[in-house]
Amino acid sequence: ISIGLTLGAYINYFVVAPRLRVYTEIAGDAITLPDFFKNRLDDKKNIIKIISGLIIVVFFTLYTHSGFVSGGKLFESAFGLNYHAGLLIVAIIVIFYTFFGGYLAVSITDFFQGVIMLIAMVMVPIVALLKLNGWDTFHDIAQMKPTNLDLFRGTTVLGIVSLFSWG
C-alpha cells in the first residue's frame, strides 16, 4: 500500500494536479471536481453533478460510519467506556469541530494526523533498531527463517495490483 500511495501521490502532484488546475480555470473556475466536469462537458441538465452527489453521499456515509465505529471501539478499548458512549463522544466532537470550523477544521485535523503518522513512521524503525541491538538482529532473524523477511510471500498478482491501486 505504501508504494502504491507514494506513486499515486507523486503522479497526482506532478502530472494530474497541474493540468487539472489549468483546465479548472478554463472551465469557469470550478472549485470541485463535479463542477469541473459539469463545466468542461457543458452539462446543462446537471446530470454529472447529480450522479457525483449521489456517489459522494453513499461512499462518504460509509467512510464516516467507519470512522465513528473505530472511534467508539477506541474509547471502549482504551478508556473502558461503553461502545455507544464512545460513539456518541466521537460524533459530538466531529459535529462540533465541523460545525464551528468547517472545512478548515477538517483540513487542519488531517494535517496533524499526517504529521503524527510521519513521525511514527520515522520513529518506529529507529526504536526497533535500538531495542533489537541494530541491524545484526535482522540478519539473525533472516538466518533462522528466511521467509519471514519475504515481502511477496503469500501474495498474488491480484493482491499486488490491489495494493498498488490504492494510490
C-alpha positions in Angstrom: 0.0 0.0 0.0 2.8 2.5 0.9 4.4 2.0 -2.5 1.0 2.5 -4.3 0.1 5.5 -2.2 3.6 7.1 -2.8 3.4 6.6 -6.5 -0.2 7.7 -6.7 0.6 10.9 -4.7 3.6 11.6 -6.9 1.7 11.2 -10.1 -1.2 13.2 -8.8 1.1 16.1 -7.7 3.3 16.3 -10.7 1.0 15.0 -13.6 -2.7 15.4 -12.7 -2.8 18.4 -10.5 -1.0 21.0 -12.7 -3.1 20.0 -15.7 -6.3 20.0 -13.6 -5.5 23.5 -12.3 -5.1 24.9 -15.8 -8.3 23.3 -17.1 -10.2 24.3 -14.0 -9.5 28.0 -14.8 -10.7 27.4 -18.4 -13.8 25.5 -17.2 -15.2 28.5 -15.3 -13.1 28.5 -12.2 -14.6 25.3 -10.9 -13.9 24.6 -7.2 -15.0 20.9 -7.0 -14.5 18.1 -9.5 -18.3 17.8 -10.1 -18.3 21.5 -11.1 -15.2 21.0 -13.2 -16.8 18.1 -15.2 -20.1 19.9 -15.5 -18.4 23.0 -17.0 -15.9 21.0 -19.0 -18.5 18.8 -20.6 -21.1 21.6 -20.8 -23.7 19.6 -18.9 -26.8 21.9 -18.9 -29.0 19.4 -17.1 -26.6 18.9 -14.1 -26.7 15.1 -14.6 -22.9 14.9 -13.8 -23.4 16.9 -10.6 -26.4 14.8 -9.5 -24.5 11.5 -10.1 -21.4 12.9 -8.4 -23.5 14.0 -5.4 -25.1 10.6 -5.1 -21.7 8.8 -5.2 -20.3 11.3 -2.6 -23.3 10.8 -0.3 -23.2 7.0 -0.5 -19.4 6.5 -0.1 -18.7 9.3 2.3 -21.5 8.0 4.5 -19.8 4.6 4.6 -16.4 6.3 5.2 -17.7 8.5 8.0 -19.5 5.5 9.5 -16.3 3.5 9.7 -14.6 6.5 11.4 -17.3 6.7 14.0 -17.2 2.9 14.6 -13.5 2.9 15.1 -13.7 5.9 17.4 -16.3 4.1 19.5 -14.1 1.0 19.7 -11.1 3.1 20.6 -13.0 4.6 23.6 -14.2 1.2 24.6 -10.8 -0.5 24.5 -8.5 2.4 25.6 -10.7 4.0 28.2 -13.1 1.2 29.2 -16.2 3.2 28.2 -19.3 1.8 26.8 -19.1 1.4 23.0 -22.2 3.6 22.5 -20.9 6.3 24.8 -17.6 6.4 22.8 -19.6 6.5 19.6 -21.6 9.5 20.9 -18.4 11.3 22.1 -16.8 10.9 18.7 -20.0 12.1 16.9 -20.2 15.2 19.2 -16.5 16.0 18.6 -16.8 15.6 14.8 -20.0 17.6 14.6 -18.6 20.3 16.9 -15.4 20.9 15.0 -17.0 20.6 11.6 -19.9 22.9 12.5 -17.6 25.6 14.0 -14.6 25.2 11.9 -16.0 23.7 8.7 -13.6 22.6 6.0 -10.6 24.4 7.6 -11.0 22.3 10.8 -11.1 19.1 8.8 -8.0 20.2 6.9 -6.1 21.1 10.0 -7.0 17.8 11.7 -5.9 15.8 8.6 -2.6 17.8 8.5 -1.8 17.0 12.2 -2.8 13.3 11.7 -0.4 13.2 8.8 2.4 14.7 10.8 1.8 12.3 13.6 1.8 9.3 11.2 5.0 10.7 9.6 6.7 10.9 13.0 5.6 7.4 13.8 6.9 6.1 10.5 10.3 7.5 11.3 10.4 6.7 15.0 9.2 3.1 14.9 12.1 1.7 12.9 14.6 3.7 14.9 13.2 2.4 18.2 13.0 -1.1 16.8 16.7 -1.0 15.8 17.7 0.3 19.2 15.7 -2.3 21.0 17.0 -5.1 18.8 20.6 -4.0 19.0 21.0 -2.9 15.4 21.0 -4.5 12.0 22.7 -7.7 13.2 19.4 -8.8 14.8 17.6 -8.6 11.4 20.4 -10.7 9.9 19.9 -13.3 12.8 16.1 -13.4 12.2 16.7 -13.9 8.5 19.0 -16.8 9.2 16.5 -18.5 11.5 13.7 -18.4 9.0 14.4 -16.5 5.7 10.8 -16.5 4.6 10.0 -14.1 7.5 11.5 -11.2 5.5 10.0 -12.2 2.1 7.8 -9.2 1.1 5.9 -11.2 -1.5 5.3 -14.4 0.4 1.6 -15.3 0.3 0.6 -12.7 -2.2 -0.9 -13.0 -5.6 -0.7 -10.8 -8.7 -4.3 -9.6 -8.0 -3.3 -8.8 -4.4 -0.2 -6.8 -5.5 -2.3 -4.9 -8.1 -4.9 -4.2 -5.5 -2.3 -2.8 -3.1 -0.8 -0.6 -5.8 -4.3 0.6 -6.8 -4.7 2.4 -3.5 -2.5 5.2 -5.0 
